[in-house]
Amino acid sequence: MLRKICMLVLAALVITGMKAHSLEVAIQFEEIEGLRKNDAVYFDTTRVGAVKNIEYTDAGEFLVYVVVENQYATLPKYSSTYFIDTDPDNYRRKAIRFMQLRSNGQALKQNAVINGQSKYAAIYDQITQKFRKNLQVMESEITELFRDLQSLSDDEQIKQLENQLEKILAEIENLSSQMKKKLETEILPRIKQQLEELESRLEKNEREEKLNDAEEKYDQVSEKIYI
């Protein structure tokens, strides 16, 4: 009997300890789209918690209280994107999903209140962040390329420039006007300068036709900026 009581007390302490280390926060939504108590919370595709309660406020918004299990308590960040979606494990139910689109970010504190958004706003944010990141990666690659170009042969330089122009062509139609401006004013002039330097050297040996493909790709990029 004493052993049974000790086991019950130990189990209660374990449950209490787990609860104490779980993260409880509230997420504000304008619409809850059929979300209910006990619906799941996901980080990307991993289930990390559940909806504890839902309140409708005097301000005309919904406060959704969620509990994130203790082993996942450091995943939700103030910079994360929170939205309501269909539960990937049960299409009849809704779920809260959150994603970390930006690197780092401060973990949520206990009882924090944060803003959620619609699924479509979250998707747009994800797409925008992806293309912004891709442009930054592209710019970094080009900077590194120009730093190392002088150690390459003319033929290898042409090949590397063609590769970068192909990457730009693959992304350019999805870039915002601000990103296109950066491409136009900062990245393309550096590529143009390098092409002109190569052309000047190649003309001496009557090999300027080697630049035809690279120059054609450059012209295609230039045209697409203004579309």
PENORTA-V556062 format. One record per residue. PHI is phi in radians with two decimals (none if undefined). D_CENTER is the distance of its C-alpha to the mean C-alpha in whole Angstrom. Layout:
BEGIN
PHI_D_CENTER / PHI_D_CENTER
END
This chain:
BEGIN
none_56 / -1.09_55 / -1.11_52 / -1.13_51 / -1.11_50 / -1.09_49 / -1.16_46 / -1.15_45 / -1.12_45 / -1.09_43 / -1.10_41 / -1.11_40 / -1.14_39 / -1.11_37 / -1.09_35 / -1.11_36 / -1.12_34 / -1.11_31 / -1.10_31 / -1.14_31 / -1.67_28 / -1.24_26 / -1.75_23 / -2.01_24 / -2.42_23 / -2.10_23 / -2.07_20 / -1.54_22 / -2.30_21 / -1.32_23 / -2.34_24 / -1.92_24 / 0.94_24 / 1.55_27 / -1.09_25 / -2.29_28 / -1.00_29 / 1.35_28 / -1.13_25 / -1.39_22 / -2.09_19 / -2.13_16 / -1.78_13 / 0.97_11 / -1.98_15 / -1.72_17 / -1.27_19 / -2.15_19 / -3.13_22 / -2.67_24 / -1.36_25 / -1.58_28 / -2.88_29 / -2.34_28 / -2.19_30 / -1.77_31 / -1.61_31 / -1.13_34 / -1.42_31 / 1.44_30 / -2.11_27 / -1.81_26 / -1.85_25 / -1.84_24 / -1.58_25 / -2.18_23 / -2.07_24 / -1.81_22 / -1.02_24 / -1.01_25 / -1.24_23 / -1.97_19 / -1.11_20 / -1.59_18 / -1.29_15 / -1.18_14 / -2.08_13 / -1.12_14 / -1.58_11 / -1.23_10 / -1.84_9 / -2.02_13 / -2.68_14 / -1.73_17 / -2.52_18 / -1.26_20 / -1.12_21 / -1.12_20 / -1.72_23 / -2.75_25 / -1.14_25 / -1.42_28 / -2.01_26 / -1.73_23 / -2.68_20 / -1.68_18 / -2.10_14 / -2.37_11 / -2.30_8 / -1.89_6 / -1.45_3 / -1.93_6 / -1.24_8 / 1.08_12 / 1.79_13 / -1.45_16 / -1.15_17 / -1.13_18 / -1.57_22 / -0.97_25 / 1.17_25 / -1.14_23 / -2.02_22 / -2.26_19 / -1.66_18 / -1.72_16 / -2.52_15 / -1.26_16 / -1.05_14 / -1.24_14 / -1.15_13 / -1.15_10 / -1.13_10 / -1.09_10 / -1.08_8 / -1.13_5 / -1.13_7 / -1.03_8 / -1.11_5 / -1.08_5 / -1.27_9 / -1.14_9 / -1.12_8 / -1.07_10 / -1.16_13 / -1.13_13 / -1.09_13 / -1.05_16 / -1.11_18 / -1.12_18 / -1.11_19 / -1.17_22 / -1.04_23 / -1.16_24 / -1.06_25 / -1.11_28 / -1.18_28 / -1.75_30 / -1.02_31 / -1.11_35 / -1.56_35 / -1.79_35 / -1.25_37 / -1.03_37 / -1.08_36 / -1.22_33 / -1.06_32 / -1.06_32 / -1.07_30 / -1.16_27 / -1.13_27 / -1.07_27 / -1.06_25 / -1.17_22 / -1.14_24 / -1.14_23 / -1.11_19 / -1.11_19 / -1.07_21 / -1.22_19 / -1.83_16 / -1.10_18 / -1.19_19 / -1.79_15 / -1.45_15 / -1.26_16 / -1.08_19 / -1.15_18 / -1.19_16 / -1.11_19 / -1.10_22 / -1.11_20 / -1.08_21 / -1.18_24 / -1.63_25 / -2.05_24 / -1.57_23 / -1.06_25 / -1.02_28 / -1.21_28 / -1.18_28 / -1.04_31 / -1.05_33 / -1.16_32 / -1.10_33 / -1.16_36 / -1.14_37 / -1.14_37 / -1.07_39 / -1.08_42 / -1.27_42 / -1.23_42 / -1.07_45 / -1.11_48 / -1.92_48 / 0.95_47 / -2.09_44 / -1.12_42 / -1.13_41 / -1.06_39 / -1.56_36 / -0.97_37 / -1.15_33 / -1.12_31 / -1.17_33 / -1.12_32 / -1.14_29 / -1.06_29 / -1.11_30 / -1.12_28 / -1.10_25 / -1.02_27 / -1.17_28 / -1.21_25 / -1.04_24 / -1.68_27 / -1.42_26
END
